[in-house]
C-alpha cells in the first residue's frame, strides 16, 4: 500500500496556486540565504505579493516552514524516481544518497525548527518519512536484485548512516561526500565473504 500523500495545503484554484508557489519558492530561497528567522514581510516582498496574501495562505511561520519542507521532500522523492529511470540500479541509489546528503546539509536548520514546533513523532513527519522510505526502498531493492548491494542491508541502516553524516556538527560538504563514499563502499558485498573473527 502506498504511503499517505504528502501533507500539502496547496490550493487547487489557479491564481491561488500561483501565489502559493511564489511564496514557497521565495521562502525556500530566503531561508537558504538568511536563515529561517527571516521576516515574513521580506518573503512576501520577494514573492511579489502583499503580506495579507501570505497570511491568507500561511497563518503563521510554522505553516510556511511546513510548506517549504513538504516541497523539499517532494523533490527528494521525485529525484529517486528520476534516477531509477535514468541510471543503472547501484548508480541510481548512489546518486540519490548524494542528493539526500546535499539536501540534508542545506536544510538542517529548517528540519530542527519544525521538529521543535511539531515534534519528531508528529503525523506530519511520519507522513513525510513514509514517502521518502517508499522512494528509497525502490532503489535499494533494485540494487539488491542485481547483487550490487549486500542482501542483509535494510533501508533504515542506510538512512541512519546517511543521517549521521547530515547531523554531524560543522560537516563541510566536501567531507560529507567523502564520508558518503565510505558508506557506499560498505554497501557492496564483500568480495571474499566475511573475515574470520580474531582474538
N, C-alpha and C positions, 0 to 999 in steps of 0.2 A: 504494500500500500504506500502511495506517495505521501511525503510529508505535507502537513498543512501549508497552504500558500503563505508566503511571507506577509507579515503584518503591516501592510501599507495602507495609508489613508489617501492615496492619490485619487482625486476626483475623476469622474468619467466625462463630464462636460468639457468640451474642447478648450474654451477660454480659461476655465478654472484649472484644467490640467496643465495648460501652458504656463500659468503663473506658478503653479506648484513646482514644475520642473525648473523654472527660472530661479526660484527661491532655493531649492535643494542644491542646484549647481553652484549658485553664489555662496551658499553656506559651506559646501564642501571645500571650495577654493579658499574662502576666507578662514575657515578653521585650519586648513593646511598651512596657510601663510602666517596667521596671527594667533592661533590657539582657539579653543572652544569658548573662551570668555569674551570673544569679540561681541560688540554691541549688536543687537538685532536691527537697530536703525541702519548700521553700516551694511548689513546683509541685504536689507530691503533696498537701500540705495544702489548697491552693486547689481541687484536683480532688476532694477529699473521699475520697481513698484512702490506704492506707498506703504507706510508702516501698518496702516489699517488692513491692507490686503494680507500682509504677513500674519497678523494676529488672527484674521479670519481663518486662515489655513492652519496656523500653528499657535494655539492659545498660550503656549509657554516655551521656554528654551528646550525643555526636555522633549517636547513633541517634535521640535525641529531636529534635535540630535537623533531621535529615533528614525526620522525620515532619511537623514543622511546615512545612518548606519545600515538601514534596510537597502538603500540604493547601492551601497558598497558591497553588502553581502550578495545582492543580486549579481553584481559584476563578478564577484569571486566564483559564484556558481556558473554563470554564463561562460567564463573562461575555461572551466573544467570541460564543459560540453564542446566548446570550440576546439580545445586541444585534442579531445577524443576523436573528433572528426578529421583533424589535420595532421596528427603525428602518430608514429608507432606507440604501442602501449607504455613502455617504460619512459620514453621521451615525453609523452603526454603527462604522465604522473610527475616527472621531474620538473617540467615547465610549470605545471600548476602549483607545485610546492614552492618553487622560486617566486612565483607571483604572490603566493599566500604570505611568504616571509616579507616581501616588499610591502604588501598591504598592511601586515601587522605592525611593521616598524613605523609606518606613517600614521596609523590610526590608533595607536596605543592609548593616547590621552582620551580620545572620543569614547573608546570602549570602557575605560576605567570610570569616566564620569557617568556614563549610562548605568554601569553596574552599581555605582553608589546610589543613583536615583531609583533604580528599579529592582535591584537585587539580582545576583547571578543566576538564581534559580527561578526567575520570573518566567511567565509564559512567553513573553517577548523573546528572551534569549533562547529558550528551549526550541521555539519555532525556527529561529534563525539557524541554530546549531543543526537541527534536523535537516534543513535544506543543504547545508554545507556537507554534512555526513553523506547524504544521498549522492551528491556530486563526486565527493572524494572516493566513496566506496566503488563507484562505477570504474574509476581509473585504476584503483588498486586491484580490483578483481580481474580486470583485463590484463594487467601486468603480471599477476599471478598465473593466469591461464597460459601465458607464453613462457613461463618458467624463469622470468627475469627478476622476480621478487620472491623472497623467502615465503614458503607456503604457510608458515605458522604465524606470520605477522597479522595483526589486527589494525584497522584504521586508527583506533584510539591510541595505539602505540606510536604510530607515525605522527599523529597530530599532537600528542604530548611532547614528543621530541621537538617538533617544529614550534610548538607553542613556547617551549623553553627558550628557544632562540629569540623569539619575539619579546618575551617578558623580561629577559636579562637587562639589567640597567646599563645604560651607556653603550649599547652594542652599536658599533658603526656598521653601515650597510656592507662594506667590503668584508668585515669579519663575519657578519651574519651569513653571507653567501659561502664563505669558506666552511663555516660550521655546517651549513646545509649540504655541502658537497660530501662532508664526512658522513652525515646521516644517509645520503643517497647511496654511498658505497656500502653502508651497513645493511641496506635493504636487499642487496643482491645475495643470492645463495652463495655459501662458502664453496670454493672450487673443490676442496678435498674433504668436505664434511667437517663436523665439529672436532676441535682439538681435544685430545685426552686430558683428563684432569691431572694436575700436578700437585705434589705435596707442598 
